[in-house]
Amino acid sequence: MGQLRRLLAYTIPYRGLLVVGMVSVAVAGAIGLAFPLVIRDLLNTAFADSVAADSARAALNRTAVLLFGLMAVQAVFNYLRTYSLGKLGEAVVADLRTSVFGHLLTLGVSFFEARKTGEITSRLTSDIATVQAAVSQALAQLLNQTITLVGGVVVLFVLEARLTLVMLAVVPPVVLAAAFFGRRLRAVSTGFQDTVAAANADAEEAIAGIRVVKSFTAEPLEARRYAASIERSFAMAMTRVRLRALFTPAVIMAVFAGLGVVLWYGGRLAIAGSLQGGDLIAFLLITMFVAGSIGSFTGLWAQLQESIGA
């Protein structure tokens, strides 16, 4: 949290953009949750025995107009979200690069004697680019998925509390898995950034001293040294890939297994007549939204850990 607070401090000069982006994310997310409820009312009205055909067609027309209107409003707020947070991310990264470079100039000569130039320039390029993804993308997605998750669970409890409790039974193992894999992924990501910086340092050193390298015919030696550095970074990258490959499918499998149980139990309630068909469809749609948000949190958590490592 301390690292995140340091990063968010760079957004203070652009808090207007941040507010516009966050409000746009919130509105777009809330509108997304409204779609299943509109469809629920449509289905319950259209398939009710007491509703005449003309009334059902009129309800269908009103629902179609409402859905198109909601999609248009959501598109506007999605544009505002993408533009404002994209501009915020670029501005924060520019300030961060300037701040890091200014800080480097204040350090003593001993600091530069102990480190290679390529390693330092790698911090100004690849590491800060990793941080940019957290500011311009992960921040918006984090809020959007939080709204979808919390708002969806509230709506689900209103629709059918018993089904919601069945659906929520899958959440604790998902959270525990995210915490375990997240810590491991942050350590691996930090190691990967270090190995990439070391490889850049070797390349920069050889290129800067190319006259010396050629004078001593040390081209094969420098090539082998750089290749060894790249091999180490590749090994770290593959460790990160394996962690992601295990993490995301395991969480998605748990989430959709819970979705299957919800579908089975909800179908039994509908057959028994204690749940309307439209309510069941709306419940399943919102459950898929909630499942998708839980699945997205796994990727966001991994991205956030990589950014903290950078």
Secondary structure, 3 states (H helix, E strand, C coil): CHHHHHHHHCCHHHHHHHHHHHHHHHHHHHHHHHHHHHHHHHHHHHCCCCCCHHHHHHHHHHHHHHHHHHHHHHHHHHHHHHHHHHHHHHHHHHHHHHHHHHHHHHCCHHHHHCCCHHHHHHHHHHHHHHHHHHHHHHHHHHHHHHHHHHHHHHHHHHHCHHHHHHHHCCHHHHHHHHHHHHHHHHHHHHHHHHHHHHHHHHHHHHHHCHHHHHHCCCHHHHHHHHHHHHHHHHHHHHHHHHHHHHHHHHHHHHHHHHHHHHHHHHHHHHHHCCCCHHHHHHHHHHHHHHHHHHHHHHHHHHHHHHHHHC
